[in-house]
Amino acid sequence: MPKRANRQPAVAGYVRLPGDSEYRAQVLNVLRVEDEKITEITAFEPHLFPAFGLPLTLS
């Protein structure tokens, strides 16, 4: 799920395990881009998703 964090592009990743009915928050990657290239990726743990306005689960 595309997102922005601290004015930088970010991607929220969710995973659905076998037998599970919902996708669960996995990682939020915030990208630092310089000269159209990704120069750094900062990963945030799932419990921080709400701070970025993201749900912990998706149906």
Biopython code that builds the backbone (N, CA, C, O; Angstrom):
import numpy as np
from Bio.PDB.StructureBuilder import StructureBuilder

atoms = [
    (1, "MET", "N", (0.850, -1.151, 0.000)),
    (1, "MET", "CA", (0.000, 0.000, 0.000)),
    (1, "MET", "C", (0.912, 1.234, 0.000)),
    (1, "MET", "O", (1.689, 1.412, 0.938)),
    (2, "PRO", "N", (0.838, 2.086, -1.022)),
    (2, "PRO", "CA", (1.682, 3.284, -1.063)),
    (2, "PRO", "C", (1.281, 4.283, 0.029)),
    (2, "PRO", "O", (0.110, 4.387, 0.396)),
    (3, "LYS", "N", (2.247, 4.989, 0.521)),
    (3, "LYS", "CA", (2.027, 5.943, 1.609)),
    (3, "LYS", "C", (3.175, 6.943, 1.605)),
    (3, "LYS", "O", (4.169, 6.736, 0.908)),
    (4, "ARG", "N", (3.058, 8.009, 2.361)),
    (4, "ARG", "CA", (4.157, 8.948, 2.561)),
    (4, "ARG", "C", (4.407, 9.060, 4.064)),
    (4, "ARG", "O", (3.476, 9.014, 4.867)),
    (5, "ALA", "N", (5.672, 9.206, 4.424)),
    (5, "ALA", "CA", (6.059, 9.365, 5.828)),
    (5, "ALA", "C", (7.188, 10.386, 5.869)),
    (5, "ALA", "O", (8.188, 10.247, 5.166)),
    (6, "ASN", "N", (7.022, 11.398, 6.687)),
    (6, "ASN", "CA", (8.035, 12.466, 6.770)),
    (6, "ASN", "C", (8.343, 13.035, 5.386)),
    (6, "ASN", "O", (9.495, 13.334, 5.070)),
    (7, "ARG", "N", (7.306, 13.181, 4.568)),
    (7, "ARG", "CA", (7.400, 13.717, 3.194)),
    (7, "ARG", "C", (8.237, 12.837, 2.274)),
    (7, "ARG", "O", (8.717, 13.307, 1.243)),
    (8, "GLN", "N", (8.415, 11.594, 2.624)),
    (8, "GLN", "CA", (9.160, 10.653, 1.800)),
    (8, "GLN", "C", (8.224, 9.519, 1.373)),
    (8, "GLN", "O", (7.269, 9.202, 2.083)),
    (9, "PRO", "N", (8.498, 8.907, 0.210)),
    (9, "PRO", "CA", (7.654, 7.782, -0.187)),
    (9, "PRO", "C", (7.830, 6.610, 0.770)),
    (9, "PRO", "O", (8.912, 6.370, 1.304)),
    (10, "ALA", "N", (6.748, 5.901, 0.964)),
    (10, "ALA", "CA", (6.770, 4.752, 1.862)),
    (10, "ALA", "C", (5.864, 3.664, 1.299)),
    (10, "ALA", "O", (4.956, 3.939, 0.514)),
    (11, "VAL", "N", (6.119, 2.438, 1.706)),
    (11, "VAL", "CA", (5.312, 1.296, 1.274)),
    (11, "VAL", "C", (4.969, 0.466, 2.502)),
    (11, "VAL", "O", (5.850, 0.039, 3.248)),
    (12, "ALA", "N", (3.671, 0.243, 2.700)),
    (12, "ALA", "CA", (3.212, -0.600, 3.799)),
    (12, "ALA", "C", (3.012, -2.004, 3.276)),
    (12, "ALA", "O", (2.317, -2.208, 2.280)),
    (13, "GLY", "N", (3.615, -2.970, 3.936)),
    (13, "GLY", "CA", (3.479, -4.363, 3.533)),
    (13, "GLY", "C", (2.606, -5.137, 4.500)),
    (13, "GLY", "O", (2.737, -5.018, 5.718)),
    (14, "TYR", "N", (1.707, -5.934, 3.929)),
    (14, "TYR", "CA", (0.810, -6.778, 4.707)),
    (14, "TYR", "C", (0.992, -8.214, 4.241)),
    (14, "TYR", "O", (1.391, -8.449, 3.101)),
    (15, "VAL", "N", (0.703, -9.175, 5.112)),
    (15, "VAL", "CA", (0.815, -10.590, 4.769)),
    (15, "VAL", "C", (-0.423, -11.333, 5.283)),
    (15, "VAL", "O", (-0.942, -11.043, 6.361)),
    (16, "ARG", "N", (-0.874, -12.290, 4.487)),
    (16, "ARG", "CA", (-1.975, -13.161, 4.929)),
    (16, "ARG", "C", (-1.426, -14.571, 5.021)),
    (16, "ARG", "O", (-1.001, -15.150, 4.022)),
    (17, "LEU", "N", (-1.439, -15.109, 6.203)),
    (17, "LEU", "CA", (-0.928, -16.455, 6.441)),
    (17, "LEU", "C", (-1.974, -17.494, 6.042)),
    (17, "LEU", "O", (-3.168, -17.195, 6.066)),
    (18, "PRO", "N", (-1.557, -18.703, 5.677)),
    (18, "PRO", "CA", (-2.513, -19.756, 5.331)),
    (18, "PRO", "C", (-3.531, -19.956, 6.452)),
    (18, "PRO", "O", (-3.169, -20.049, 7.625)),
    (19, "GLY", "N", (-4.793, -20.020, 6.079)),
    (19, "GLY", "CA", (-5.865, -20.216, 7.048)),
    (19, "GLY", "C", (-6.366, -18.940, 7.686)),
    (19, "GLY", "O", (-7.376, -18.958, 8.389)),
    (20, "ASP", "N", (-5.679, -17.828, 7.455)),
    (20, "ASP", "CA", (-6.079, -16.535, 8.020)),
    (20, "ASP", "C", (-7.026, -15.844, 7.051)),
    (20, "ASP", "O", (-6.886, -16.006, 5.838)),
    (21, "SER", "N", (-7.979, -15.083, 7.555)),
    (21, "SER", "CA", (-8.931, -14.389, 6.688)),
    (21, "SER", "C", (-8.556, -12.934, 6.442)),
    (21, "SER", "O", (-9.150, -12.285, 5.580)),
    (22, "GLU", "N", (-7.593, -12.415, 7.174)),
    (22, "GLU", "CA", (-7.188, -11.013, 7.037)),
    (22, "GLU", "C", (-5.698, -10.903, 6.725)),
    (22, "GLU", "O", (-4.901, -11.779, 7.058)),
    (23, "TYR", "N", (-5.358, -9.799, 6.076)),
    (23, "TYR", "CA", (-3.951, -9.445, 5.893)),
    (23, "TYR", "C", (-3.510, -8.680, 7.138)),
    (23, "TYR", "O", (-4.234, -7.809, 7.619)),
    (24, "ARG", "N", (-2.352, -8.995, 7.651)),
    (24, "ARG", "CA", (-1.854, -8.357, 8.873)),
    (24, "ARG", "C", (-0.620, -7.515, 8.558)),
    (24, "ARG", "O", (0.192, -7.873, 7.705)),
    (25, "ALA", "N", (-0.498, -6.397, 9.259)),
    (25, "ALA", "CA", (0.635, -5.493, 9.062)),
    (25, "ALA", "C", (1.949, -6.250, 9.246)),
    (25, "ALA", "O", (2.101, -7.030, 10.185)),
    (26, "GLN", "N", (2.892, -6.010, 8.339)),
    (26, "GLN", "CA", (4.175, -6.701, 8.391)),
    (26, "GLN", "C", (5.334, -5.717, 8.562)),
    (26, "GLN", "O", (6.147, -5.866, 9.474)),
    (27, "VAL", "N", (5.410, -4.708, 7.682)),
    (27, "VAL", "CA", (6.525, -3.755, 7.730)),
    (27, "VAL", "C", (6.131, -2.485, 6.977)),
    (27, "VAL", "O", (5.397, -2.540, 5.991)),
    (28, "LEU", "N", (6.620, -1.357, 7.447)),
    (28, "LEU", "CA", (6.477, -0.090, 6.728)),
    (28, "LEU", "C", (7.875, 0.354, 6.334)),
    (28, "LEU", "O", (8.702, 0.661, 7.193)),
    (29, "ASN", "N", (8.135, 0.388, 5.040)),
    (29, "ASN", "CA", (9.435, 0.816, 4.529)),
    (29, "ASN", "C", (9.345, 2.257, 4.052)),
    (29, "ASN", "O", (8.539, 2.580, 3.179)),
    (30, "VAL", "N", (10.173, 3.121, 4.625)),
    (30, "VAL", "CA", (10.257, 4.520, 4.204)),
    (30, "VAL", "C", (11.517, 4.655, 3.355)),
    (30, "VAL", "O", (12.609, 4.263, 3.769)),
    (31, "LEU", "N", (11.345, 5.216, 2.164)),
    (31, "LEU", "CA", (12.431, 5.290, 1.194)),
    (31, "LEU", "C", (13.017, 6.698, 1.128)),
    (31, "LEU", "O", (12.280, 7.682, 1.078)),
    (32, "ARG", "N", (14.338, 6.785, 1.130)),
    (32, "ARG", "CA", (14.994, 8.064, 0.855)),
    (32, "ARG", "C", (15.462, 7.989, -0.592)),
    (32, "ARG", "O", (16.193, 7.076, -0.977)),
    (33, "VAL", "N", (15.026, 8.967, -1.388)),
    (33, "VAL", "CA", (15.340, 8.975, -2.810)),
    (33, "VAL", "C", (16.203, 10.190, -3.120)),
    (33, "VAL", "O", (15.868, 11.316, -2.752)),
    (34, "GLU", "N", (17.315, 9.946, -3.802)),
    (34, "GLU", "CA", (18.203, 11.014, -4.260)),
    (34, "GLU", "C", (18.545, 10.750, -5.715)),
    (34, "GLU", "O", (18.926, 9.636, -6.075)),
    (35, "ASP", "N", (18.413, 11.765, -6.550)),
    (35, "ASP", "CA", (18.703, 11.630, -7.980)),
    (35, "ASP", "C", (17.953, 10.446, -8.592)),
    (35, "ASP", "O", (18.512, 9.684, -9.382)),
    (36, "GLU", "N", (16.675, 10.303, -8.215)),
    (36, "GLU", "CA", (15.789, 9.266, -8.734)),
    (36, "GLU", "C", (16.237, 7.844, -8.398)),
    (36, "GLU", "O", (15.839, 6.895, -9.073)),
    (37, "LYS", "N", (17.058, 7.691, -7.367)),
    (37, "LYS", "CA", (17.515, 6.378, -6.914)),
    (37, "LYS", "C", (17.234, 6.226, -5.422)),
    (37, "LYS", "O", (17.375, 7.183, -4.659)),
    (38, "ILE", "N", (16.841, 5.035, -5.011)),
    (38, "ILE", "CA", (16.645, 4.759, -3.591)),
    (38, "ILE", "C", (18.020, 4.649, -2.943)),
    (38, "ILE", "O", (18.830, 3.802, -3.321)),
    (39, "THR", "N", (18.272, 5.512, -1.965)),
    (39, "THR", "CA", (19.575, 5.515, -1.302)),
    (39, "THR", "C", (19.525, 4.949, 0.108)),
    (39, "THR", "O", (20.557, 4.604, 0.684)),
    (40, "GLU", "N", (18.316, 4.854, 0.663)),
    (40, "GLU", "CA", (18.184, 4.325, 2.018)),
    (40, "GLU", "C", (16.767, 3.826, 2.222)),
    (40, "GLU", "O", (15.814, 4.418, 1.714)),
    (41, "ILE", "N", (16.626, 2.737, 2.964)),
    (41, "ILE", "CA", (15.320, 2.209, 3.345)),
    (41, "ILE", "C", (15.307, 2.067, 4.858)),
    (41, "ILE", "O", (16.163, 1.400, 5.440)),
    (42, "THR", "N", (14.317, 2.707, 5.493)),
    (42, "THR", "CA", (14.147, 2.596, 6.935)),
    (42, "THR", "C", (12.873, 1.804, 7.185)),
    (42, "THR", "O", (11.804, 2.176, 6.702)),
    (43, "ALA", "N", (12.982, 0.720, 7.933)),
    (43, "ALA", "CA", (11.839, -0.154, 8.192)),
    (43, "ALA", "C", (11.274, 0.106, 9.587)),
    (43, "ALA", "O", (12.011, 0.256, 10.561)),
    (44, "PHE", "N", (9.941, 0.153, 9.652)),
    (44, "PHE", "CA", (9.233, 0.335, 10.919)),
    (44, "PHE", "C", (8.413, -0.907, 11.213)),
    (44, "PHE", "O", (7.862, -1.530, 10.306)),
    (45, "GLU", "N", (8.338, -1.258, 12.475)),
    (45, "GLU", "CA", (7.600, -2.434, 12.919)),
    (45, "GLU", "C", (6.091, -2.205, 12.819)),
    (45, "GLU", "O", (5.634, -1.062, 12.836)),
    (46, "PRO", "N", (5.320, -3.284, 12.715)),
    (46, "PRO", "CA", (3.879, -3.169, 12.516)),
    (46, "PRO", "C", (3.127, -2.392, 13.599)),
    (46, "PRO", "O", (2.131, -1.735, 13.295)),
    (47, "HIS", "N", (3.576, -2.453, 14.844)),
    (47, "HIS", "CA", (2.818, -1.757, 15.901)),
    (47, "HIS", "C", (2.821, -0.235, 15.689)),
    (47, "HIS", "O", (2.059, 0.473, 16.347)),
    (48, "LEU", "N", (3.651, 0.269, 14.796)),
    (48, "LEU", "CA", (3.691, 1.706, 14.516)),
    (48, "LEU", "C", (2.780, 2.120, 13.356)),
    (48, "LEU", "O", (2.666, 3.311, 13.067)),
    (49, "PHE", "N", (2.138, 1.173, 12.693)),
    (49, "PHE", "CA", (1.262, 1.509, 11.570)),
    (49, "PHE", "C", (0.234, 2.584, 11.924)),
    (49, "PHE", "O", (0.068, 3.526, 11.149)),
    (50, "PRO", "N", (-0.469, 2.487, 13.068)),
    (50, "PRO", "CA", (-1.465, 3.514, 13.389)),
    (50, "PRO", "C", (-0.882, 4.934, 13.444)),
    (50, "PRO", "O", (-1.581, 5.894, 13.118)),
    (51, "ALA", "N", (0.368, 5.081, 13.845)),
    (51, "ALA", "CA", (0.994, 6.405, 13.889)),
    (51, "ALA", "C", (1.118, 7.009, 12.493)),
    (51, "ALA", "O", (1.230, 8.226, 12.346)),
    (52, "PHE", "N", (1.098, 6.156, 11.468)),
    (52, "PHE", "CA", (1.176, 6.619, 10.087)),
    (52, "PHE", "C", (-0.199, 6.603, 9.416)),
    (52, "PHE", "O", (-0.307, 6.774, 8.202)),
    (53, "GLY", "N", (-1.244, 6.397, 10.214)),
    (53, "GLY", "CA", (-2.600, 6.388, 9.675)),
    (53, "GLY", "C", (-2.942, 5.110, 8.925)),
    (53, "GLY", "O", (-3.819, 5.111, 8.062)),
    (54, "LEU", "N", (-2.255, 4.024, 9.247)),
    (54, "LEU", "CA", (-2.478, 2.744, 8.567)),
    (54, "LEU", "C", (-3.144, 1.738, 9.499)),
    (54, "LEU", "O", (-2.860, 1.714, 10.696)),
    (55, "PRO", "N", (-4.027, 0.909, 8.952)),
    (55, "PRO", "CA", (-4.677, -0.118, 9.787)),
    (55, "PRO", "C", (-3.713, -1.277, 10.055)),
    (55, "PRO", "O", (-2.785, -1.513, 9.282)),
    (56, "LEU", "N", (-3.940, -1.987, 11.143)),
    (56, "LEU", "CA", (-3.125, -3.158, 11.473)),
    (56, "LEU", "C", (-3.570, -4.393, 10.692)),
    (56, "LEU", "O", (-2.799, -5.339, 10.528)),
    (57, "THR", "N", (-4.822, -4.382, 10.207)),
    (57, "THR", "CA", (-5.324, -5.501, 9.402)),
    (57, "THR", "C", (-6.117, -4.969, 8.215)),
    (57, "THR", "O", (-6.674, -3.871, 8.257)),
    (58, "LEU", "N", (-6.154, -5.770, 7.160)),
    (58, "LEU", "CA", (-6.967, -5.489, 5.970)),
    (58, "LEU", "C", (-7.796, -6.721, 5.666)),
    (58, "LEU", "O", (-7.328, -7.848, 5.824)),
    (59, "SER", "N", (-9.035, -6.504, 5.226)),
    (59, "SER", "CA", (-9.909, -7.638, 4.875)),
    (59, "SER", "C", (-9.685, -8.057, 3.446)),
    (59, "SER", "O", (-10.327, -8.993, 2.969)),
]
sb = StructureBuilder()
sb.init_structure("model")
sb.init_model(0)
sb.init_chain("A")
sb.init_seg("    ")
for serial, (resi, resn, name, xyz) in enumerate(atoms, 1):
    if name == "N":
        sb.init_residue(resn, " ", resi, " ")
    sb.init_atom(name, np.array(xyz, "f"), 0.0, 1.0, " ", f" {name:<3s}", serial, name[0])
structure = sb.get_structure()
